[in-house]
């Protein structure tokens, strides 16, 4: 019992809790998710580096950066921190490697929150990349150095804006009293000494930090998106063909789908946490599954990248059926060559071989 907080009280209220409330369920589910997501992430890195065609060369670097931050957040959720959160409170216990090696939970939470904001910066980067490729747009970032400084500042803001809250010291014993009023019968993992409570509710510093970060990300994202749509749909220019505009619209749609589908995995648990907070609702099984949904964002993100863009789809198709097609092609060519040679040798004149239908 030495590894529990001193406010632990023996109770029978936890006897009806199911397997889905337990750390065993959540930890095993995290690890299974990691096996799939890490494999897909490594393959996606390979696909972006090796088969991105020249016509998409301007998208290669933004895609790599976005995928790197997506992989970072994915590993944080499933392997590094592997958090077990206790909604409706802002508290949790780490089940991953970082907790085992003694990294403070507060700084694990800081890195996770900063990583989510960095994903938002990647959304800006992808839309800015599309905006910069529209010939009719004059107001855009033309210098590579200016672009590096611009997005570098965005990443710095993502880390600095939320830092003041995490530098504050908190009295965990006092915060636990507030949480236990909202959750009178939490699962036993809540009493683990690694459990950390970020806030009791109503603190202004984290609220202001989150609002500043979200406003900056949303404003920039919608600016580049709206500016691009305006020039692709309403601005006419005789020097830009409709074919080129159609291709740009298609790439913009691809980027939007690539962003929106994984975003669902991140926003779903956030919406549930807001519902739980508003209604003072506690169900650890729902909490665990909400975090699992968030951890699926890595799988959704890599699948979107691989399936939306044609070069990566073609690579997958080649890996799955390519060898069989190559063998069929060689067999057909060998058969055609043999028939042609046989006819020439028997008739003394050249007869065209059977046409290859592939």
Buried (B, 14 or more C-beta within 10 A) or exposed (E): EEEBBEEEEEEEEEEEBEEBBBBEBBBEBBBEBBEBBBEBBEBBBEBBEEBBEEEBEEBBBBBBBBBBBBBBBBBBBBBBBBBBBBBBBBBBBBBBEBBEEEBBBBEBBBBBBBBBBBBBBBBBBBBBBBBBBBEEBEEBBEEEEEBEEBBEEBBEBBBEBBEEBBEEEBEEEEBBEBBBEBBEEBBBBBBBEBBBBBBBEEBEBBEBBBEEBEEBBEEBBEBBBEBBBEBBEEEEEEEBEEEBBEEBBEBBEBBBEBBEBBBEBBBBBEEBBEEBBEEEBBBBBBBBBBBBBBBBBBBBBBBBBBEBBEBBEBBBEEEEEEEEEEEEEEEBEEEBEEBBEEBEEEEEEEEEBEEEEE
